[in-house]
Amino acid sequence: MINAHYETLDWLVFAAYALLIALTAWWFNRKQANTSAEYFLGGKAMPTWMVAVSVLATSQSAATFIGGPDQGYQGDLSYLATNIGAFIAALVVAQVLIPRFYQYRVYTVYELLEQQVGPKAKRRAGLMYLFGRVFASGARLYMAAIAVAMILYGNIAASSVIMATLVLVVIGLAYSIFGGIRTVIYSDVIQCLVYTSAAVCVIVSLWLAIPADFSTIIEALQHPGPERGSKLALFKFDLDFTAAGVFNMASVLTGFVLLNIAAFGLDQDMTQRVLTCKDARSGSRAIMLSIAMVIPVMFLFIVIGLLLFVFYQRPDIMLGVAEGATERATEWVTQGANIGQFQGEKITVFMHYVLNEIPAGVKGLVTIGIIAAAISTLNSGLSSMASVVVQDIYRPWHEKRQRQQGVCLKEDHHYVLVGRFAMLGVSLALGSMAILCYFWQQYSQMPLLKFALSVMVFSYSGLLGVYFTSLFLGRGSEASVLAALIVGFVATLLMQPYVQDMLLPSQWQFNLGFTWQLCIGTALATLVCALGRKPKQLSQATRHSILQEVRHG
């Protein structure tokens, strides 16, 4: 049963969004993609600004929609400083990787490894990406389903979460399956507009609910309480290697640079959008523009958290210091300090506000904002994973088999059809992973969600080591690539607190931030990959591969 707390205005918002979903899905899929270049690369004709918005939407998710306000509530503005690392990474990707992607006319980023090392390296890197993406995207889908189930059904029973998961998967698949990456990018623009509008409306709602002027709110954030630093702090220069210090400048200029090189240049989820531009220069501009847009969008979600801090933690502002307000003020600040549980599930301050305080109309808009963020992330995963399945795994195997049998190669339309089936399979995998996350979290003590949300970092360690070795050191064999991918993953996994609890005595355990874990994992993977030498016949294989791409292009 749908949550009875929705009012008429909320239902009108839902109806408008449902109509928007139906009309845009029909409009975007009127022209179906008939070639793999159209289906996976949008015919290399997508506008730069639209690709930039799509990259932005892909980097955001329902986790960001919920986690951004939580960061503002518990922390400060220092997360925004990580974009310095993103700009540095984007320059590296634009100068080094994107020109090579366009030079070799690749469909996926892992095809570059085939040119540098060999076909097995491409397949293994693609499989590592798929493994990480199933966990990461499936877990983000689970978080979105939890939030949607809370709002729509008023509970997080298994049936409610499963239904919310199915709704998100069906909507995402309906957008993507026929038109491919072109419709995904169009959809990203729409969904990004929806969830940023929702964020703005929440800010306006909070601003109107706080009985104070701008200067009073700024003063409250600058002086949040005894022994607490300003919540408006942007740069941190302390040298803290623990998880609490991942937003300091040392971490920003090291781990966050590596993280963003991997995200923008080695993760098919992001890079596929860049490859839809007409040339390398346009793709580079799209990346830089997307980072410039991330800053104000992320700022919106952090501002929500800052205002929630005033709303819940400053009763002197909300209620005044008049006599008789003490009891309500104490209740208010206690409520804010301990947001509590939702049927046994700890929820964020943002979800608490949505469930208990948000006015009619805005509640409906926030609901569709979470759905929009989830759809945007889900769509990107469907398209990018399908492209890797087809181009890096199925197509090479199928064409080799046809040549061995002396059969004429299939027409390109065949791979579009396979891509649609792959997208259907991927959607089932992500939906199943989201449901598995629910049951695993409910009935097991293992912190699967924490592992799943960071698993792409585990994959990134090996991928960064492999690409650094092959591009800059001119070394690496198919065997050393496999070893590097495994070492990068295992090394990062062993540094997780929950793994240390199982394997190490308490006096040997350590707390290391994920950015430093990425630095160590990448260094180890680079050393392992460098032990292998490139095969001597690589140059001939490279020319053959380029000719094959030209024929298919």
Secondary structure, DSSP 8 states (H G I E B T S, - for coil): ---TT--HHHHHHHHHHHHHHHHHHHHHTSS---SHHHHHHGGG---HHHHHHHHHHHH--HHHHHHHHHHHHHS-SGGGGHHHHHHHHHHHIIIIIHHHHHHTT-SSTTHHHHHHT-HHHHHHHHHHHHHHHHHHHHHHHHHHHHHHHHHHHSS--HHHHHHHHHHHHHHHHHHHTTTTHHHHHHHHHHHHHHHHHHHHHHHHHHHHHS-S-HHHHHHHHHS-STT---TT---------SGGGTTSHHHHTTHHHHHHHIIIII-HHHHHHHTTSSSHHHHHHHHHHHHHHHHHHHHHHHHHHHHHHHHHH-HHHHT-S-TT-HHHHHHHHHHHH---EETTEE--HHHHHHHHT--TTHHHHHHHHHHHHHHHHHHHHHHHHHHHIIIIIIHHHHHHHHHHHT-----THHHHHHHHHHHHHHHHHHHHHHHHHHHHHHH-SS-HHHHHHHHHHHHHHHHHHHHHIIIII----HHHHHHHHHHHHHHHHHTSHHHHHHHS-GGG-----HHHHHHHHHHHHHHHHTTS---TTHHHHHHHHHHHHHHH-
